[in-house]
Amino acid sequence: MKHLATKMAAVAAVGLAFTAPALAQDSDSPGPAYYEALKGKTVGFVPISMGFDLTQGWLAGMQRQADELGYEIIVRDPNWSVESGIQAINSLIAEKPDLLVIQNNDNRSYNRLVRRAISEGIPTIQVQQRVQTASDAFIGPDWFDIGTKSARAAVAQCSGDAGPSNKVAIVQGALAAPASMLMMEGIEATLAENPDIEVVSSQASDWDATKAYSITSTVLKQHADLCAVIGFWDVADVGTSGAIREAGLEGTVSLITSGGGKRDAACDKISSGEFTVYHSYNVAGQARDLNAAIKMLLQADIEAGSAPFALLSPLTRITADSLSPASCWTLEEIAQSGG
């Protein structure tokens, strides 16, 4: 009897193993429709360039999800060329993907293309910077908020007797880039409330580390008592920090910057003293938001462009005092976890 009971229990377990999925299919589980809506779809991705940490992190997160759910990501890399980007987007629109993800260089160049994609029924996500035309989704930071927080950090470092002087330099990004324009609006609004802060220089680096180095080096020669530099992107501010270090002023001149929070570009530089205050919009979190938006739009039975929404990236303020192992990410971590 004991052996018979054991055999009957085994048979019952096997039966349950086969019937449980069937029961799930017959229930109200969203699983079947969810997987079916995503399987076999195509997502076009046109970044500014695939040669830096933001785009590499987004793609690593998106690719992991695409592999898991059975859809394809088509990447067209314009390598910083607006003309090549226009050609890439036009080509993708002609191929009729199920969704487009676009990173804009400025607030105008891809405006007509976003309108065209939407008019042809292709849901479109704009990431990091948005053109004047709203698309189905925007994933990126509140740049005005980054500018505000950066200026407040400079005020804390330089107002009154806090620093060597009340002098601040600003190393902008590209003048036509929405990120740079909105950050400047936030900085100017904040500094208008703090008239003791003197802005001795405000110049555009065009997101280039060599230009940022040259600008900062010149400013430091003109103002040896400079208190702080507000930079607009960690990649360019490698040049800014190099100029400060070369002038022998590391630890005296504060460098306030922002970026995607990659470990070697952010936390390592906070730890070494190259950056003083860092505002991270966390590319790993942005990859999760991109993946969520992709899944929602591929499932939604709505007209492209009819219900635009935004997922703004929360900011994390990183300093030497707040630095922790969880403050930053690596590309390998995003590839493994999807964000």
Short mmCIF file of the C-alpha atoms (twelve columns), coordinates in Angstrom:
data_MODEL
# 
_entry.id   MODEL 
# 
loop_
_atom_site.group_PDB 
_atom_site.id 
_atom_site.type_symbol 
_atom_site.label_atom_id 
_atom_site.label_alt_id 
_atom_site.label_comp_id 
_atom_site.label_asym_id 
_atom_site.label_seq_id 
_atom_site.Cartn_x 
_atom_site.Cartn_y 
_atom_site.Cartn_z 
_atom_site.pdbx_PDB_model_num 
ATOM 1   C CA . MET A 1   0.000  0.000  0.000   1 
ATOM 2   C CA . LYS A 2   2.833  2.360  0.817   1 
ATOM 3   C CA . HIS A 3   4.367  1.879  -2.672  1 
ATOM 4   C CA . LEU A 4   0.952  2.322  -4.309  1 
ATOM 5   C CA . ALA A 5   0.372  5.579  -2.426  1 
ATOM 6   C CA . THR A 6   3.783  6.829  -3.495  1 
ATOM 7   C CA . LYS A 7   3.052  6.018  -7.142  1 
ATOM 8   C CA . MET A 8   -0.367 7.704  -6.978  1 
ATOM 9   C CA . ALA A 9   1.215  10.852 -5.477  1 
ATOM 10  C CA . ALA A 10  3.791  10.897 -8.262  1 
ATOM 11  C CA . VAL A 11  1.115  10.538 -10.939 1 
ATOM 12  C CA . ALA A 12  -0.920 13.328 -9.333  1 
ATOM 13  C CA . ALA A 13  2.139  15.616 -9.268  1 
ATOM 14  C CA . VAL A 14  2.812  14.962 -12.963 1 
ATOM 15  C CA . GLY A 15  -0.839 15.665 -13.745 1 
ATOM 16  C CA . LEU A 16  -0.687 18.978 -11.902 1 
ATOM 17  C CA . ALA A 17  2.501  19.898 -13.748 1 
ATOM 18  C CA . PHE A 18  0.710  19.535 -17.088 1 
ATOM 19  C CA . THR A 19  -2.650 21.009 -16.104 1 
ATOM 20  C CA . ALA A 20  -1.432 24.124 -14.224 1 
ATOM 21  C CA . PRO A 21  -0.373 26.034 -17.401 1 
ATOM 22  C CA . ALA A 22  -3.632 25.062 -19.101 1 
ATOM 23  C CA . LEU A 23  -5.596 26.370 -16.120 1 
ATOM 24  C CA . ALA A 24  -3.576 29.599 -16.272 1 
ATOM 25  C CA . GLN A 25  -4.443 30.006 -19.972 1 
ATOM 26  C CA . ASP A 26  -8.150 29.582 -19.185 1 
ATOM 27  C CA . SER A 27  -8.067 32.065 -16.300 1 
ATOM 28  C CA . ASP A 28  -7.974 35.868 -16.409 1 
ATOM 29  C CA . SER A 29  -4.138 35.891 -16.578 1 
ATOM 30  C CA . PRO A 30  -2.815 38.777 -18.701 1 
ATOM 31  C CA . GLY A 31  0.207  36.673 -19.656 1 
ATOM 32  C CA . PRO A 32  -0.838 35.270 -23.073 1 
ATOM 33  C CA . ALA A 33  -2.007 38.605 -24.480 1 
ATOM 34  C CA . TYR A 34  1.041  40.368 -23.003 1 
ATOM 35  C CA . TYR A 35  3.582  38.085 -24.643 1 
ATOM 36  C CA . GLU A 36  1.693  37.980 -27.923 1 
ATOM 37  C CA . ALA A 37  1.581  41.794 -28.133 1 
ATOM 38  C CA . LEU A 38  5.381  42.028 -27.877 1 
ATOM 39  C CA . LYS A 39  6.626  38.960 -29.731 1 
ATOM 40  C CA . GLY A 40  7.998  39.629 -33.204 1 
ATOM 41  C CA . LYS A 41  7.719  43.417 -33.007 1 
ATOM 42  C CA . THR A 42  10.466 45.814 -34.137 1 
ATOM 43  C CA . VAL A 43  11.776 48.879 -32.282 1 
ATOM 44  C CA . GLY A 44  13.992 51.391 -34.081 1 
ATOM 45  C CA . PHE A 45  16.590 53.238 -31.984 1 
ATOM 46  C CA . VAL A 46  18.403 56.352 -33.253 1 
ATOM 47  C CA . PRO A 47  20.707 57.845 -30.577 1 
ATOM 48  C CA . ILE A 48  22.974 60.852 -31.047 1 
ATOM 49  C CA . SER A 49  25.858 58.367 -31.024 1 
ATOM 50  C CA . MET A 50  26.554 54.929 -29.574 1 
ATOM 51  C CA . GLY A 51  29.972 56.107 -28.418 1 
ATOM 52  C CA . PHE A 52  29.178 57.136 -24.826 1 
ATOM 53  C CA . ASP A 53  27.791 55.763 -21.596 1 
ATOM 54  C CA . LEU A 54  24.195 57.056 -21.779 1 
ATOM 55  C CA . THR A 55  23.294 55.408 -25.073 1 
ATOM 56  C CA . GLN A 56  25.257 52.260 -24.272 1 
ATOM 57  C CA . GLY A 57  23.370 51.904 -20.976 1 
ATOM 58  C CA . TRP A 58  19.941 52.493 -22.548 1 
ATOM 59  C CA . LEU A 59  20.629 49.950 -25.294 1 
ATOM 60  C CA . ALA A 60  21.950 47.339 -22.853 1 
ATOM 61  C CA . GLY A 61  18.727 47.584 -20.843 1 
ATOM 62  C CA . MET A 62  16.471 47.626 -23.894 1 
ATOM 63  C CA . GLN A 63  18.297 44.723 -25.552 1 
ATOM 64  C CA . ARG A 64  17.953 42.512 -22.494 1 
ATOM 65  C CA . GLN A 65  14.187 43.028 -22.447 1 
ATOM 66  C CA . ALA A 66  13.910 42.543 -26.223 1 
ATOM 67  C CA . ASP A 67  15.750 39.231 -25.984 1 
ATOM 68  C CA . GLU A 68  13.500 38.065 -23.151 1 
ATOM 69  C CA . LEU A 69  10.231 39.043 -24.847 1 
ATOM 70  C CA . GLY A 70  11.064 38.186 -28.435 1 
ATOM 71  C CA . TYR A 71  11.121 41.506 -30.244 1 
ATOM 72  C CA . GLU A 72  13.907 43.143 -32.275 1 
ATOM 73  C CA . ILE A 73  15.796 46.395 -31.741 1 
ATOM 74  C CA . ILE A 74  17.229 48.019 -34.881 1 
ATOM 75  C CA . VAL A 75  20.011 50.524 -34.071 1 
ATOM 76  C CA . ARG A 76  21.061 53.244 -36.499 1 
ATOM 77  C CA . ASP A 77  24.078 55.198 -35.216 1 
ATOM 78  C CA . PRO A 78  24.527 58.694 -36.738 1 
ATOM 79  C CA . ASN A 79  27.744 59.234 -34.734 1 
ATOM 80  C CA . TRP A 80  26.944 62.842 -33.757 1 
ATOM 81  C CA . SER A 81  25.885 63.861 -37.288 1 
ATOM 82  C CA . VAL A 82  22.448 65.521 -37.469 1 
ATOM 83  C CA . GLU A 83  22.301 64.888 -41.230 1 
ATOM 84  C CA . SER A 84  23.030 61.178 -40.733 1 
ATOM 85  C CA . GLY A 85  20.415 61.092 -37.967 1 
ATOM 86  C CA . ILE A 86  17.786 62.567 -40.297 1 
ATOM 87  C CA . GLN A 87  18.615 59.946 -42.920 1 
ATOM 88  C CA . ALA A 88  18.499 57.167 -40.320 1 
ATOM 89  C CA . ILE A 89  15.075 58.206 -38.994 1 
ATOM 90  C CA . ASN A 90  13.633 58.648 -42.495 1 
ATOM 91  C CA . SER A 91  14.926 55.202 -43.421 1 
ATOM 92  C CA . LEU A 92  13.381 53.618 -40.342 1 
ATOM 93  C CA . ILE A 93  10.022 55.319 -40.898 1 
ATOM 94  C CA . ALA A 94  9.991  53.864 -44.436 1 
ATOM 95  C CA . GLU A 95  10.627 50.406 -42.937 1 
ATOM 96  C CA . LYS A 96  7.522  50.794 -40.708 1 
ATOM 97  C CA . PRO A 97  8.823  49.626 -37.295 1 
ATOM 98  C CA . ASP A 98  6.278  49.118 -34.545 1 
ATOM 99  C CA . LEU A 99  7.919  51.837 -32.429 1 
ATOM 100 C CA . LEU A 100 10.697 54.444 -32.625 1 
ATOM 101 C CA . VAL A 101 13.080 55.618 -29.885 1 
ATOM 102 C CA . ILE A 102 14.871 58.872 -30.767 1 
ATOM 103 C CA . GLN A 103 17.508 60.920 -28.956 1 
ATOM 104 C CA . ASN A 104 17.489 64.506 -30.229 1 
ATOM 105 C CA . ASN A 105 20.595 66.651 -30.747 1 
ATOM 106 C CA . ASP A 106 18.627 69.890 -30.348 1 
ATOM 107 C CA . ASN A 107 15.043 71.112 -30.162 1 
ATOM 108 C CA . ARG A 108 14.472 71.553 -33.904 1 
ATOM 109 C CA . SER A 109 16.350 69.170 -36.229 1 
ATOM 110 C CA . TYR A 110 14.098 66.127 -35.813 1 
ATOM 111 C CA . ASN A 111 10.860 68.055 -35.310 1 
ATOM 112 C CA . ARG A 112 9.329  67.202 -38.706 1 
ATOM 113 C CA . LEU A 113 10.493 63.603 -38.418 1 
ATOM 114 C CA . VAL A 114 8.706  63.106 -35.098 1 
ATOM 115 C CA . ARG A 115 5.534  64.556 -36.660 1 
ATOM 116 C CA . ARG A 116 5.956  62.314 -39.706 1 
ATOM 117 C CA . ALA A 117 6.439  59.153 -37.646 1 
ATOM 118 C CA . ILE A 118 3.332  59.887 -35.601 1 
ATOM 119 C CA . SER A 119 1.271  60.778 -38.696 1 
ATOM 120 C CA . GLU A 120 2.215  57.412 -40.196 1 
ATOM 121 C CA . GLY A 121 1.009  55.633 -37.078 1 
ATOM 122 C CA . ILE A 122 4.417  54.820 -35.542 1 
ATOM 123 C CA . PRO A 123 4.482  55.408 -31.749 1 
ATOM 124 C CA . THR A 124 7.569  57.453 -30.867 1 
ATOM 125 C CA . ILE A 125 9.583  57.852 -27.670 1 
ATOM 126 C CA . GLN A 126 11.965 60.786 -27.242 1 
ATOM 127 C CA . VAL A 127 14.755 60.161 -24.777 1 
ATOM 128 C CA . GLN A 128 16.855 62.702 -22.831 1 
ATOM 129 C CA . GLN A 129 16.013 65.734 -25.001 1 
ATOM 130 C CA . ARG A 130 12.691 66.646 -26.627 1 
ATOM 131 C CA . VAL A 131 11.950 68.568 -29.795 1 
ATOM 132 C CA . GLN A 132 9.075  71.038 -29.983 1 
ATOM 133 C CA . THR A 133 6.663  68.303 -31.104 1 
ATOM 134 C CA . ALA A 134 5.423  66.110 -28.265 1 
ATOM 135 C CA . SER A 135 5.591  62.376 -28.966 1 
ATOM 136 C CA . ASP A 136 3.941  59.409 -27.303 1 
ATOM 137 C CA . ALA A 137 6.487  59.438 -24.478 1 
ATOM 138 C CA . PHE A 138 9.424  61.406 -23.148 1 
ATOM 139 C CA . ILE A 139 12.013 59.709 -20.943 1 
ATOM 140 C CA . GLY A 140 14.618 61.992 -19.387 1 
ATOM 141 C CA . PRO A 141 15.518 64.456 -16.647 1 
ATOM 142 C CA . ASP A 142 13.923 67.731 -15.682 1 
ATOM 143 C CA . TRP A 143 16.808 69.875 -16.936 1 
ATOM 144 C CA . PHE A 144 15.503 73.037 -15.294 1 
ATOM 145 C CA . ASP A 145 15.602 71.184 -11.967 1 
ATOM 146 C CA . ILE A 146 19.198 70.083 -12.572 1 
ATOM 147 C CA . GLY A 147 20.145 73.703 -13.278 1 
ATOM 148 C CA . THR A 148 18.377 74.854 -10.126 1 
ATOM 149 C CA . LYS A 149 20.049 72.230 -7.945  1 
ATOM 150 C CA . SER A 150 23.465 72.896 -9.504  1 
ATOM 151 C CA . ALA A 151 23.152 76.618 -8.809  1 
ATOM 152 C CA . ARG A 152 22.047 75.955 -5.234  1 
ATOM 153 C CA . ALA A 153 25.121 73.775 -4.757  1 
ATOM 154 C CA . ALA A 154 27.313 76.628 -6.032  1 
ATOM 155 C CA . VAL A 155 25.604 79.071 -3.675  1 
ATOM 156 C CA . ALA A 156 26.246 76.716 -0.764  1 
ATOM 157 C CA . GLN A 157 29.928 76.489 -1.731  1 
ATOM 158 C CA . CYS A 158 30.533 80.171 -2.493  1 
ATOM 159 C CA . SER A 159 28.002 82.444 -0.794  1 
ATOM 160 C CA . GLY A 160 29.202 84.651 2.030   1 
ATOM 161 C CA . ASP A 161 32.476 83.406 3.466   1 
ATOM 162 C CA . ALA A 162 31.913 79.781 2.443   1 
ATOM 163 C CA . GLY A 163 34.598 79.717 -0.272  1 
ATOM 164 C CA . PRO A 164 37.713 81.561 -1.448  1 
ATOM 165 C CA . SER A 165 35.473 84.072 -3.251  1 
ATOM 166 C CA . ASN A 166 31.927 84.495 -4.584  1 
ATOM 167 C CA . LYS A 167 33.088 83.872 -8.163  1 
ATOM 168 C CA . VAL A 168 31.473 81.123 -10.246 1 
ATOM 169 C CA . ALA A 169 32.136 79.989 -13.818 1 
ATOM 170 C CA . ILE A 170 29.602 78.124 -15.972 1 
ATOM 171 C CA . VAL A 171 30.691 75.599 -18.607 1 
ATOM 172 C CA . GLN A 172 27.575 74.968 -20.687 1 
ATOM 173 C CA . GLY A 173 26.834 72.190 -23.161 1 
ATOM 174 C CA . ALA A 174 25.656 73.080 -26.685 1 
ATOM 175 C CA . LEU A 175 23.730 76.340 -26.957 1 
ATOM 176 C CA . ALA A 176 20.936 74.846 -29.115 1 
ATOM 177 C CA . ALA A 177 20.476 71.746 -26.958 1 
ATOM 178 C CA . PRO A 178 17.305 71.688 -24.833 1 
ATOM 179 C CA . ALA A 179 19.289 70.276 -21.915 1 
ATOM 180 C CA . SER A 180 21.691 73.198 -21.962 1 
ATOM 181 C CA . MET A 181 19.014 75.855 -22.471 1 
ATOM 182 C CA . LEU A 182 16.788 74.565 -19.685 1 
ATOM 183 C CA . MET A 183 19.700 74.150 -17.278 1 
ATOM 184 C CA . MET A 184 20.701 77.758 -17.908 1 
ATOM 185 C CA . GLU A 185 17.138 78.883 -17.148 1 
ATOM 186 C CA . GLY A 186 17.273 77.049 -13.809 1 
ATOM 187 C CA . ILE A 187 20.709 78.446 -12.982 1 
ATOM 188 C CA . GLU A 188 19.776 82.011 -13.871 1 
ATOM 189 C CA . ALA A 189 16.528 81.884 -11.890 1 
ATOM 190 C CA . THR A 190 18.373 80.611 -8.816  1 
ATOM 191 C CA . LEU A 191 21.322 83.006 -9.040  1 
ATOM 192 C CA . ALA A 192 18.932 85.930 -9.472  1 
ATOM 193 C CA . GLU A 193 17.870 85.199 -5.896  1 
ATOM 194 C CA . ASN A 194 21.514 85.206 -4.764  1 
ATOM 195 C CA . PRO A 195 23.023 88.457 -6.072  1 
ATOM 196 C CA . ASP A 196 26.235 88.023 -4.062  1 
ATOM 197 C CA . ILE A 197 27.315 85.278 -6.486  1 
ATOM 198 C CA . GLU A 198 29.389 86.702 -9.353  1 
ATOM 199 C CA . VAL A 199 29.356 84.766 -12.635 1 
ATOM 200 C CA . VAL A 200 32.727 85.543 -14.195 1 
ATOM 201 C CA . SER A 201 32.338 83.317 -17.254 1 
ATOM 202 C CA . SER A 202 29.525 81.441 -19.039 1 
ATOM 203 C CA . GLN A 203 30.613 79.657 -22.212 1 
ATOM 204 C CA . ALA A 204 29.523 76.648 -24.280 1 
ATOM 205 C CA . SER A 205 31.737 73.565 -24.480 1 
ATOM 206 C CA . ASP A 206 29.515 71.819 -27.071 1 
ATOM 207 C CA . TRP A 207 29.710 68.760 -24.767 1 
ATOM 208 C CA . ASP A 208 33.415 68.452 -25.634 1 
ATOM 209 C CA . ALA A 209 36.028 67.752 -22.942 1 
ATOM 210 C CA . THR A 210 38.811 69.522 -24.849 1 
ATOM 211 C CA . LYS A 211 36.761 72.719 -25.128 1 
ATOM 212 C CA . ALA A 212 35.750 72.460 -21.476 1 
ATOM 213 C CA . TYR A 213 39.420 72.168 -20.527 1 
ATOM 214 C CA . SER A 214 40.368 75.199 -22.610 1 
ATOM 215 C CA . ILE A 215 37.530 77.341 -21.224 1 
ATOM 216 C CA . THR A 216 38.280 76.450 -17.605 1 
ATOM 217 C CA . SER A 217 42.037 76.838 -17.981 1 
ATOM 218 C CA . THR A 218 41.581 80.372 -19.330 1 
ATOM 219 C CA . VAL A 219 39.111 81.334 -16.608 1 
ATOM 220 C CA . LEU A 220 41.441 80.082 -13.856 1 
ATOM 221 C CA . LYS A 221 44.296 82.178 -15.244 1 
ATOM 222 C CA . GLN A 222 42.041 85.236 -15.148 1 
ATOM 223 C CA . HIS A 223 40.480 84.423 -11.754 1 
ATOM 224 C CA . ALA A 224 42.884 82.531 -9.511  1 
ATOM 225 C CA . ASP A 225 40.414 82.922 -6.627  1 
ATOM 226 C CA . LEU A 226 37.549 81.210 -8.472  1 
ATOM 227 C CA . CYS A 227 35.259 79.393 -6.065  1 
ATOM 228 C CA . ALA A 228 33.300 76.955 -8.250  1 
ATOM 229 C CA . VAL A 229 32.552 75.746 -11.752 1 
ATOM 230 C CA . ILE A 230 29.076 74.583 -12.752 1 
ATOM 231 C CA . GLY A 231 29.500 72.015 -15.524 1 
ATOM 232 C CA . PHE A 232 26.689 70.535 -17.602 1 
ATOM 233 C CA . TRP A 233 27.859 66.948 -18.267 1 
ATOM 234 C CA . ASP A 234 30.344 64.617 -16.633 1 
ATOM 235 C CA . VAL A 235 31.898 63.534 -19.953 1 
ATOM 236 C CA . ALA A 236 32.810 67.120 -20.866 1 
ATOM 237 C CA . ASP A 237 33.752 67.934 -17.284 1 
ATOM 238 C CA . VAL A 238 36.628 65.497 -17.421 1 
ATOM 239 C CA . GLY A 239 38.289 68.416 -19.219 1 
ATOM 240 C CA . THR A 240 37.047 70.883 -16.602 1 
ATOM 241 C CA . SER A 241 38.493 68.828 -13.766 1 
ATOM 242 C CA . GLY A 242 41.747 68.412 -15.678 1 
ATOM 243 C CA . ALA A 243 42.164 72.180 -15.914 1 
ATOM 244 C CA . ILE A 244 41.446 72.586 -12.193 1 
ATOM 245 C CA . ARG A 245 43.957 69.859 -11.324 1 
ATOM 246 C CA . GLU A 246 46.610 71.315 -13.639 1 
ATOM 247 C CA . ALA A 247 46.203 74.715 -11.948 1 
ATOM 248 C CA . GLY A 248 46.836 73.070 -8.564  1 
ATOM 249 C CA . LEU A 249 43.363 74.047 -7.329  1 
ATOM 250 C CA . GLU A 250 41.729 70.630 -6.825  1 
ATOM 251 C CA . GLY A 251 39.978 70.738 -3.461  1 
ATOM 252 C CA . THR A 252 39.851 74.550 -3.597  1 
ATOM 253 C CA . VAL A 253 37.714 75.123 -6.691  1 
ATOM 254 C CA . SER A 254 34.492 73.126 -6.441  1 
ATOM 255 C CA . LEU A 255 33.229 71.326 -9.547  1 
ATOM 256 C CA . ILE A 256 29.473 70.742 -9.733  1 
ATOM 257 C CA . THR A 257 28.278 68.533 -12.581 1 
ATOM 258 C CA . SER A 258 25.663 65.985 -13.624 1 
ATOM 259 C CA . GLY A 259 25.291 62.877 -15.746 1 
ATOM 260 C CA . GLY A 260 24.013 59.363 -16.047 1 
ATOM 261 C CA . GLY A 261 25.792 58.015 -12.984 1 
ATOM 262 C CA . LYS A 262 28.160 55.458 -14.514 1 
ATOM 263 C CA . ARG A 263 30.634 54.321 -11.873 1 
ATOM 264 C CA . ASP A 264 33.878 55.387 -13.543 1 
ATOM 265 C CA . ALA A 265 32.357 58.652 -14.838 1 
ATOM 266 C CA . ALA A 266 30.708 59.700 -11.571 1 
ATOM 267 C CA . CYS A 267 31.384 57.853 -8.323  1 
ATOM 268 C CA . ASP A 268 35.071 57.258 -9.005  1 
ATOM 269 C CA . LYS A 269 35.536 60.968 -9.678  1 
ATOM 270 C CA . ILE A 270 33.642 61.958 -6.535  1 
ATOM 271 C CA . SER A 271 35.827 59.532 -4.589  1 
ATOM 272 C CA . SER A 272 39.049 60.952 -6.087  1 
ATOM 273 C CA . GLY A 273 38.004 64.554 -5.397  1 
ATOM 274 C CA . GLU A 274 37.693 65.573 -9.066  1 
ATOM 275 C CA . PHE A 275 33.955 66.257 -8.712  1 
ATOM 276 C CA . THR A 276 32.489 67.976 -5.645  1 
ATOM 277 C CA . VAL A 277 28.734 67.630 -6.225  1 
ATOM 278 C CA . TYR A 278 27.161 65.327 -8.801  1 
ATOM 279 C CA . HIS A 279 23.499 65.105 -9.809  1 
ATOM 280 C CA . SER A 280 22.750 61.702 -11.328 1 
ATOM 281 C CA . TYR A 281 19.726 60.988 -13.504 1 
ATOM 282 C CA . ASN A 282 20.660 57.307 -13.344 1 
ATOM 283 C CA . VAL A 283 20.813 55.648 -16.761 1 
ATOM 284 C CA . ALA A 284 19.924 52.281 -15.199 1 
ATOM 285 C CA . GLY A 285 16.624 53.774 -14.021 1 
ATOM 286 C CA . GLN A 286 16.106 55.438 -17.401 1 
ATOM 287 C CA . ALA A 287 16.576 52.052 -19.098 1 
ATOM 288 C CA . ARG A 288 13.812 50.641 -16.874 1 
ATOM 289 C CA . ASP A 289 11.558 53.571 -17.802 1 
ATOM 290 C CA . LEU A 290 12.305 53.086 -21.499 1 
ATOM 291 C CA . ASN A 291 11.468 49.409 -21.223 1 
ATOM 292 C CA . ALA A 292 8.214  50.184 -19.419 1 
ATOM 293 C CA . ALA A 293 7.222  52.753 -22.067 1 
ATOM 294 C CA . ILE A 294 8.076  50.328 -24.882 1 
ATOM 295 C CA . LYS A 295 5.924  47.603 -23.345 1 
ATOM 296 C CA . MET A 296 3.004  49.964 -22.757 1 
ATOM 297 C CA . LEU A 297 3.044  51.439 -26.260 1 
ATOM 298 C CA . LEU A 298 3.402  48.086 -28.012 1 
ATOM 299 C CA . GLN A 299 0.359  46.825 -26.124 1 
ATOM 300 C CA . ALA A 300 -1.795 49.958 -26.280 1 
ATOM 301 C CA . ASP A 301 -4.494 50.030 -28.927 1 
ATOM 302 C CA . ILE A 302 -4.456 53.794 -29.383 1 
ATOM 303 C CA . GLU A 303 -3.609 56.213 -32.156 1 
ATOM 304 C CA . ALA A 304 0.071  57.248 -32.223 1 
ATOM 305 C CA . GLY A 305 0.588  60.609 -30.533 1 
ATOM 306 C CA . SER A 306 -2.929 60.729 -29.061 1 
ATOM 307 C CA . ALA A 307 -1.971 60.322 -25.393 1 
ATOM 308 C CA . PRO A 308 1.534  61.718 -24.742 1 
ATOM 309 C CA . PHE A 309 3.141  61.178 -21.352 1 
ATOM 310 C CA . ALA A 310 6.473  61.757 -19.629 1 
ATOM 311 C CA . LEU A 311 8.533  59.699 -17.186 1 
ATOM 312 C CA . LEU A 312 10.940 62.194 -15.640 1 
ATOM 313 C CA . SER A 313 14.131 60.715 -14.221 1 
ATOM 314 C CA . PRO A 314 14.538 61.232 -10.450 1 
ATOM 315 C CA . LEU A 315 17.784 62.935 -9.458  1 
ATOM 316 C CA . THR A 316 20.263 61.599 -6.926  1 
ATOM 317 C CA . ARG A 317 22.704 64.045 -5.344  1 
ATOM 318 C CA . ILE A 318 26.096 62.400 -4.854  1 
ATOM 319 C CA . THR A 319 28.897 63.859 -2.740  1 
ATOM 320 C CA . ALA A 320 31.846 62.349 -0.907  1 
ATOM 321 C CA . ASP A 321 29.653 62.132 2.211   1 
ATOM 322 C CA . SER A 322 26.722 60.373 0.507   1 
ATOM 323 C CA . LEU A 323 28.723 58.074 -1.784  1 
ATOM 324 C CA . SER A 324 27.810 54.382 -1.496  1 
ATOM 325 C CA . PRO A 325 28.227 51.197 -3.587  1 
ATOM 326 C CA . ALA A 326 24.646 51.688 -4.830  1 
ATOM 327 C CA . SER A 327 25.195 55.281 -6.005  1 
ATOM 328 C CA . CYS A 328 26.376 54.319 -9.503  1 
ATOM 329 C CA . TRP A 329 26.072 51.553 -12.109 1 
ATOM 330 C CA . THR A 330 28.200 49.639 -14.611 1 
ATOM 331 C CA . LEU A 331 27.259 48.521 -18.109 1 
ATOM 332 C CA . GLU A 332 27.609 44.880 -17.071 1 
ATOM 333 C CA . GLU A 333 25.058 45.373 -14.270 1 
ATOM 334 C CA . ILE A 334 22.505 46.859 -16.670 1 
ATOM 335 C CA . ALA A 335 23.089 44.083 -19.219 1 
ATOM 336 C CA . GLN A 336 22.491 41.485 -16.506 1 
ATOM 337 C CA . SER A 337 19.476 43.065 -14.830 1 
ATOM 338 C CA . GLY A 338 17.929 45.154 -17.594 1 
ATOM 339 C CA . GLY A 339 18.302 48.325 -15.517 1 
# 
